[in-house]
Amino acid sequence: MFVSVTYELSNDDTIKNVRDILIFYRFKEVLKNVFESESVQENTLKRLKRDIDRATDHFDRVRFYQYPMEEEFVISLLEKKKWKKMLLR
């Protein structure tokens, strides 16, 4: 599946940690604070979200754009240490 990740992070240490995590998962930076990958498996995406959740704090925001996910466009948002999901058909 195609996944794009954007973020707004509160400090430089968190930015470095999240960037390192995304690079570890073989995402490529296409714009400042925007990473993409064309070949992410669902179980890998779950681990990535867990790792990013651990590296961020209450003030950070991370957004995942996923397509296709069960034939739907999915937007997942980490905000105030809680995950939200929007499904678009």
Secondary structure, DSSP 8 states (H G I E B T S, - for coil): -EEEEEEE-SSHHHHHHHHHHHHHTT-EEEETTEEEES---HHHHHHHHHHHHHH--TT-EEEEEEEEETTEEEEEEEETTEEEEEEE-
